[in-house]
Amino acid sequence: MLTQRLFECVKPVWEAYLNHPFLTGLADASLSKEKFKYYMLQDYLYLYQYAKVFALGAVKTEDHDLMRFFSGLMDTTLNGEMLIHKAYMKRLDITPEDIKKARQALPNNAYTSYMLKIAYEGDALDILIAVLACSWSYAYIGTKIAENPESLHHPFYGEWVEGYSCEAYVSANNSLIERINSLG
């Protein structure tokens, strides 16, 4: 399968994710709320661009099922993932004014610009592969962190862990993987 070959090529990178100070801090709840606040604001800005990539995917296909798939991904991003962010933003005192004033950090902008470039220039499979790293890595990280049940029950970070390890998110990611394998 295409995605399994891709995973094997980057497996050391993905395993290194789990040792990144941000994620170890999230997993053991030692991450400062200021760092998490910065991340949440950047990720919120990212998700707007991510949703646009899915919209372009829907525009790029004549296949009704694939168009519906892209539309579902866009809906899940805007009405699912962003809900987790909105709840956290309220707890972190991030106001709508803060969001309006915020600008994407350079790495965030570079990544979303790359995905949008692929979406404008590539086909449906190119678009799905461009977003795969994001979706799959969050499912991978969330699931690994959730192996420690305490991380799921943490009063502050537990909601994030649950959001990216829950059956609905993992299932949506698996649908993406299956679609890529089918098209690839």
Buried (B, 14 or more C-beta within 10 A) or exposed (E): EBBEEBBEEEEEEBEEBEEEEEBEBBBBEEBEBEEBBBBBBBBBBBBBBBBBBBBBBBEBBEEEEBBEBBBBBBEBBBEBBBEBBBBBBEBBEBEEEEBEEBEBBEEBBEBBEEBBEBBEEBEBBBBBBBBBBBBBBBBBBBBBBBEEEEBBEBEBBBBBBBBBBBEEBBEBBBBBBEBBEEBE
